Amino acid sequence: MYRLGLDLGSSYTKGVVVDDQNKMVDNYCVKTGYSFEKAAAKIIDNFSENYQLQSPYYTCGYGREQLSVPCSSNSEIIALAKGVFELYNRKCSIIDIGGQDTKYIKINESGQVDKFKMNRKCAAGTGSFLEEIAFRLDISPQEFNAFGEQATDEVKINSFCTVFAVSEIIGMIKNGTSLPNIIVGIYSSIVTRCIELSPVEDYLVITGGLPDTHPLIVKLFSKVFTNSGSPEHSQFLAAYGSVLLNK
């Protein structure tokens, strides 16, 4: 029997399968869309083809209590801290870049949450900010990152509002500014907004969907914080932690 963890986010729903040794053996992600129930069903159906899943399922995120199937809901903050501590086993800080918000979490030597802060005032510094710009430029996350790797300089993005930032970027392109240099500027603006949340005092772990799909942003974080990193499949750590909280 395998345990299932679900992180039901506002933009994406993430699922993980965990074995009896507390190892993440599989993961799957879908767009949440308008229904947490339907998003979760897609993940459950996908995993059920290869794994015998035990009940209840372990949930966290915005939709953690929105499912009709038996579930045990958990705080997303505590679940993410648990997942990170399982991998690093050390005192550290976490910056989690989600679809609609950015979180700062400080965990102590025992893996407990000592401090937490969230930016919810606007989309700047979140995944939706980047997705909107990529959509307007008609480029995929992979292309976005590849263009950024070609940059020779960085263009400062002055607008924090998504709408104004898109207009600013389109204006730059019309004026002949290099797209790779603009993209690095976009990434750097996200890094700046993230680190404004709180001073980082310990080893920094960057999590969320952006580090997985935009590895250049992890490199830019490392220029500011040399003592930092991002684990593989970082967007699944909250789902993973929700299972570990119930082991």
N, C-alpha and C positions, 0 to 999 in steps of 0.2 A: 504493500500500500504506500502511496505517495501523498504528501500534503500539498495543498494548493494555496498560494498567496496571491492576492489581487490588490493592486494599487489603482483605484478607480479615480483617475485624475480628470480635471475639467476638459483637457485636450486629448489625452491618450489614456487608455487603460492598459496596465501592464500585468502580466501574470508570470509566476514562476512555479516550477515543480521542485519540491525538496524531498530528498530521500531520508531514510531512517538514521543516516549519519550526519544529518543537518547540512548536506551539500546541495547547492543549487544545480540540478541536472538538466534543466531546460528552461527556456523563457520564450515569451511571445507577447507582441504588442499590437494593439489595434487602435484606431481613432475612436474616441468615446462617442462622438456624435450627439444625438439628442436623447439617447437612452443608455443609462448605466447597465440596465438589465440585458439589453441586446449586446452591448460590448462585452460584458462578462460571459454571456452565452457563447460568443464566438471563441473566446479563449478556452472555456471549459470543453467545448466540442473539439477544438484542436488537440488539446492534451488528452482527452478521453480516448482518442484513437490508439495511443501508445502507452498510456499509464492508467492504472487503477487508482482513482483518487478517493481519499477518505473524506468523510464529512465530520464536522463542518469545514467550510473554507475559511481562510483567514484574510480579512480585508482591512484596508486603510485608504485614505484619500477622501475626496469630496463625496463620493458615492458609496462610502463604506457601509452605510446602513440602508441602502436603497434596493437591495436584492431580495427576492422572494425565497431563494434557496437558503438552507441553514448556513449561517455565517457567524464568526466571532470577530467583531470589529475592534480596531486598534487605532490609537493616535498615529497619524502619519509621521509626526516629528519623532516620537519615541521609536517607532518602527524603523525609520531611516537611521537613527543613531545606533540602534541595535545591529542593523545590517552592516554599517560601516565599521563598528567596533569588532564584529565577528571577523572581518577581513584584516583590520589593522592592529587590533588589540593594544591601543595606545590612546593617550590623551590627545585630542586633536580638535580642529575646527572644521566645519562643513559649510560649503556654499552650494546650495542646491538650486539649479536654474530650471524652474518648471515652466509649463506652458503659459500660466497666467500670473505667477508670482515667483519671487526669489526669496529663499530662506537662508538665514545664517543660524547655525547650531553649534554650540560649544559643548563638547563632552569631556568628562573627567577621566581619571585613571581607571575608574570602575565601569566606564561606559554609560554613566548617567548624564542626563542633560543638565548642564549648569546654566546655560543661557540660550535664549532663542529670540530671533527677531525676523519679521517678515515685511517685505515691501509689497503693498497691495494698492498703492495710490495710482499707479499707472502701469502700462505694459512695458515701458522702457526697461531693458535689462532682463527680459523674459524671452521664452521661446516664441511666443506669438509675435513679438516685435520683429524677430529675425524671419519668421515665416511670412509675415506680411510683406517685408522688403523683398524676400526671395520670390514671392508670388508676383509682385509688381515688376520685378526684373526678369521673370520667367526663367529662373534657374533653380536646379535642384540643390539640396543640401551638399551633395558631393561636389557639384560644380562650384557652389559657393565657396567651399573650403579650398578647392583646387585653384580658383582664381586668387584667393587670399594668399596662397603659398607663393604666387608669382609677384607679389608686391615688392616694390623697390623703395617705397616711402609710405607714410601714413597720413591720410587726410582726416582732419578733425571733424567729427560730426557734432554740430552745435545744438541741434534740436533733440530734446528728450521725448517729446510727444511723437508717437508713431506716425500720425498723419503728417505732421510738419517735417519729420525726418525723411519720410518718403519723398516729399516735395523737394526738400533740400538735396537729396541724393540724385533725383532725376535732373534737377538743375545743374548739378556738377557734371553729370554725364553729357548733357547737352553742350556744356562749355568745354568738353574735351578732357576732363579729368580721368585719369586711368582707373578703370573699374577695379583691378586688384588693389590699388591703393585705397579706394573708397571702402572696399570690403574689410580691409584690415582696420580702417577707421571705425566701421560698424562694430566689429568684434571688440575693439578697444573701448568703445562707448559702453558696451555691455559689461566688460570687466570693471570699468570705473563705477558703474551703477551698483554692481554687486559688492565691491569692497567698501562702498560708502555706507553699507548697512551697519557694519561694526568693525572695530579693529581686530585684526587676526593676530593672535599671540602664539599659536602653536602650529604644528604641522597642519597644512591645509589640504582637505580632500574636496575635490570638485565633483559634484554628482548631478544627475538629471539627464534629460534627453540631449541637450546641446553638446556635452563632452563626447558622447558616443558618435554623433553625426557630424560634429564640427571640431575635430581634434586640434585645429589651429588655435582655438580659444583656450585650450589647456596650455599650449606653449606660451600664449600671452600672459596667462596667469603666472606661469613659472618665471617670467621676467620680473614680475613684481614680488612674487614669493618664491624664492629659490627652493624652499623647503615645502614642496607641494606636489600633488599628483592626482590622477583620476583612475579608478579601477575599471577594468573591463566590465561592460554591461552595467554601467553606473545607474542608469535610469530604472533598473529593476531592484535596487537595494532596499527600498521601502517595502515592496511586496515581499522580498526575502526576509526582512526583519519582522514583518507581521507574523510570519510562520515561526521564527525563532523565539518570539515573545511567548509562544504557546507550546514550547517543547517540553 
